[in-house]
Amino acid sequence: MSAVPSAHVSIVMSPTAVAARTDWWAHAPCAGADPDWWSESRDGWNRAIRHCIVCPVRRQCLEDAIASGDVGVIRGATWFACGRGREMTSLICARCEARTVQFSRKTISRYCLPCTWAERTRQAP
């Protein structure tokens, strides 16, 4: 996987859409946090995802990101990559749904470390 170029989409929102977003956004634990946490650099992903895992408005954030066409950011505990089309990758373990997936500069796993080890142990002969 190559580095993802930074891209931000500007959308003109209706006053009703802005008001609806403001209502849920005020309850997000990340509101007012450093936006670089959610960028393609991956340096702040652990902090960002820890906010997302416990976020009471994670679903609304994810829906807003999809509707807004966001790319190159984390929203709703999901990485919105740009490349061949728009790819979305969950950053919460697909097995336990309680911990951050493993990731590096080049790859993103579907599982957290404990679930990865449990899966490997289960498959061992």
C-alpha positions as a Python dict, from the first residue, in 0.01 Angstrom:
ca = {
    (1, 'M'): (0, 0, 0),
    (2, 'S'): (145, 336, -95),
    (3, 'A'): (116, 655, 104),
    (4, 'V'): (-224, 812, 67),
    (5, 'P'): (-220, 1166, -69),
    (6, 'S'): (-395, 1423, 143),
    (7, 'A'): (-731, 1520, 0),
    (8, 'H'): (-1011, 1709, 164),
    (9, 'V'): (-1354, 1752, 18),
    (10, 'S'): (-1546, 2073, 76),
    (11, 'I'): (-1921, 2035, 71),
    (12, 'V'): (-2168, 2324, 95),
    (13, 'M'): (-2422, 2210, 351),
    (14, 'S'): (-2776, 2338, 389),
    (15, 'P'): (-2864, 2518, 715),
    (16, 'T'): (-3069, 2212, 818),
    (17, 'A'): (-2774, 1979, 756),
    (18, 'V'): (-2541, 2210, 950),
    (19, 'A'): (-2783, 2220, 1245),
    (20, 'A'): (-2821, 1841, 1240),
    (21, 'R'): (-2444, 1794, 1238),
    (22, 'T'): (-2396, 2046, 1517),
    (23, 'D'): (-2641, 1856, 1737),
    (24, 'W'): (-2446, 1529, 1732),
    (25, 'W'): (-2099, 1682, 1690),
    (26, 'A'): (-2127, 1855, 2028),
    (27, 'H'): (-2134, 1508, 2192),
    (28, 'A'): (-1820, 1377, 2020),
    (29, 'P'): (-1523, 1332, 2259),
    (30, 'C'): (-1290, 1438, 1976),
    (31, 'A'): (-1458, 1775, 1923),
    (32, 'G'): (-1186, 2036, 1944),
    (33, 'A'): (-902, 1780, 1933),
    (34, 'D'): (-600, 1809, 1703),
    (35, 'P'): (-726, 1724, 1350),
    (36, 'D'): (-385, 1575, 1262),
    (37, 'W'): (-484, 1272, 1474),
    (38, 'W'): (-718, 1170, 1195),
    (39, 'S'): (-485, 1230, 900),
    (40, 'E'): (-311, 984, 672),
    (41, 'S'): (16, 1015, 870),
    (42, 'R'): (-107, 742, 1111),
    (43, 'D'): (101, 891, 1393),
    (44, 'G'): (-203, 973, 1605),
    (45, 'W'): (-430, 687, 1502),
    (46, 'N'): (-415, 506, 1837),
    (47, 'R'): (-538, 817, 2019),
    (48, 'A'): (-801, 886, 1754),
    (49, 'I'): (-937, 532, 1758),
    (50, 'R'): (-949, 524, 2139),
    (51, 'H'): (-1185, 823, 2112),
    (52, 'C'): (-1389, 650, 1841),
    (53, 'I'): (-1432, 319, 2027),
    (54, 'V'): (-1617, 485, 2315),
    (55, 'C'): (-1779, 764, 2114),
    (56, 'P'): (-2154, 799, 2167),
    (57, 'V'): (-2197, 951, 1818),
    (58, 'R'): (-1969, 717, 1619),
    (59, 'R'): (-2253, 605, 1391),
    (60, 'Q'): (-2353, 964, 1310),
    (61, 'C'): (-1990, 1056, 1243),
    (62, 'L'): (-1947, 761, 1007),
    (63, 'E'): (-2271, 845, 824),
    (64, 'D'): (-2165, 1210, 794),
    (65, 'A'): (-1825, 1110, 654),
    (66, 'I'): (-1989, 887, 393),
    (67, 'A'): (-2240, 1156, 297),
    (68, 'S'): (-1969, 1425, 282),
    (69, 'G'): (-1734, 1218, 68),
    (70, 'D'): (-1445, 1249, 316),
    (71, 'V'): (-1111, 1097, 215),
    (72, 'G'): (-770, 1080, 381),
    (73, 'V'): (-914, 1086, 735),
    (74, 'I'): (-1049, 872, 1018),
    (75, 'R'): (-1417, 923, 1093),
    (76, 'G'): (-1645, 693, 1290),
    (77, 'A'): (-1351, 458, 1364),
    (78, 'T'): (-1309, 403, 989),
    (79, 'W'): (-1016, 497, 764),
    (80, 'F'): (-1134, 668, 445),
    (81, 'A'): (-852, 614, 197),
    (82, 'C'): (-836, 760, -147),
    (83, 'G'): (-691, 567, -431),
    (84, 'R'): (-869, 343, -679),
    (85, 'G'): (-1211, 458, -578),
    (86, 'R'): (-1286, 544, -218),
    (87, 'E'): (-1191, 270, 24),
    (88, 'M'): (-1325, 241, 379),
    (89, 'T'): (-1147, 25, 637),
    (90, 'S'): (-1276, -26, 991),
    (91, 'L'): (-1011, 38, 1256),
    (92, 'I'): (-1195, -158, 1525),
    (93, 'C'): (-1128, -532, 1555),
    (94, 'A'): (-1371, -734, 1343),
    (95, 'R'): (-1370, -1014, 1599),
    (96, 'C'): (-1405, -856, 1945),
    (97, 'E'): (-1522, -507, 1836),
    (98, 'A'): (-1354, -367, 2149),
    (99, 'R'): (-995, -290, 2052),
    (100, 'T'): (-796, -113, 1784),
    (101, 'V'): (-678, -319, 1488),
    (102, 'Q'): (-307, -364, 1427),
    (103, 'F'): (-163, -128, 1169),
    (104, 'S'): (169, -9, 1039),
    (105, 'R'): (276, 248, 783),
    (106, 'K'): (198, -4, 507),
    (107, 'T'): (-78, -236, 628),
    (108, 'I'): (-401, -245, 827),
    (109, 'S'): (-516, -571, 986),
    (110, 'R'): (-878, -666, 1049),
    (111, 'Y'): (-797, -779, 1405),
    (112, 'C'): (-642, -651, 1728),
    (113, 'L'): (-330, -823, 1864),
    (114, 'P'): (-508, -1054, 2117),
    (115, 'C'): (-759, -1168, 1853),
    (116, 'T'): (-482, -1222, 1597),
    (117, 'W'): (-296, -1447, 1843),
    (118, 'A'): (-616, -1632, 1937),
    (119, 'E'): (-688, -1696, 1569),
    (120, 'R'): (-334, -1820, 1504),
    (121, 'T'): (-348, -2050, 1808),
    (122, 'R'): (-685, -2186, 1700),
    (123, 'Q'): (-554, -2264, 1349),
    (124, 'A'): (-227, -2422, 1467),
    (125, 'P'): (-210, -2799, 1407),
}
